[in-house]
């Protein structure tokens, strides 16, 4: 139903409330691009330009029995703010390389 209503729309005509609604309904950028006759990169740029970004939410996997050290995190467009603080792109990246000594025979 939503796809049919978007068939006569252009990417430039999609505003922030409509973009948020489409993303909340589970449309990927590529699906929306196909419907609008555009590219996934153009839809992504338009979505980011409109400020329609997913929020990070967390589920306490210990059911609040103990303070959770590790939580289940997921991304959604159905929220207005993130639960844990979202890191900016300015953080220092670290690469972990697993290693073990050779086995002695």
N, C-alpha and C positions, 0 to 999 in steps of 0.2 A: 504494500500500500504506500509506504513512504517512498520507495523507489519510483513508483509511478508518478507521484506528486513532484518528485525532483527531476523527472525527465525533461520538463520544459524550462528548467532553471539553468542559469549559467553560474560558473564558479564565482564571478564577480558579484552576483546577486545574493550569494549566501552570506548572511550576517552571523554574528556571534551566537544569538539564541538558537538559530536553526542549526548551526554547526555543532553546538553542544548537544542538541537533541539528537542529531544524527549519530554522533559518537556514543551517546548514552544508549542508543538502540543497537549498538554493536557493529556499526559499519566501519570497515577499515578504510584508510585513506585511498587505497587502490580501488576498492569497491565504489567509493564515492566518485573517484576520478572516472571510472568506467561509465557510471550513470550520467555524469555531467559532461562527458566528452573531453576530459582533460587528462593530465598526468598525475601520478601519485605524488611526485615532487612538488608540483604546483599546488595540490590540495594541502599537502603538509605545510608548505610555506604560508598559504592563506590561513590555515588553522592556527599556526603559531603567531601569525600577525594579528589575528583576532584575539589572541590570549586564551585560546581554548586548549588547555594542557591537562594531562591526567594528574590526579592526586595520588599519593602513596598512602595507603591505609594499612593498619596492622591488626592482626588477630593474636591475642594472648593464647598461646598453645597450652599453657598450664592451667587455664581456667581460673586465674588469679589465686591459686593455692600458694604459690611462691612468686616472688618477683621474677619475671621471665628475663633471661639473658639473651635468648634468641626468639624472635617473633616471626610469624609467617607474614610476609609483606606482599601486597598486591597493588596493582594500579587500576584506577577507575576514573571514569569521567562523571560519575554520579555523586561526587563529593565536591565541596567547595574549598577544603583545606587539607593539608597532609597531616598525618599523625606524627611520624618522626620527622625531625628536621631534614630537609632535602639538601644534599651537598651541592655546592656550586661547582662549576667546571674548573675552579681555581685550586682545588685541593691537590695535594701531592700524590701521585700515583705510585704504587708499589707492586712489583711483580714477585710472586712466590714461585720458586722453582723447587719441586720436590727432588730429593736426592737421598740416596742411601749408600753406604759403603759397600764395596763388592763382597760377596759372600766368600768366606774361606772354606776350602774343601779339605 
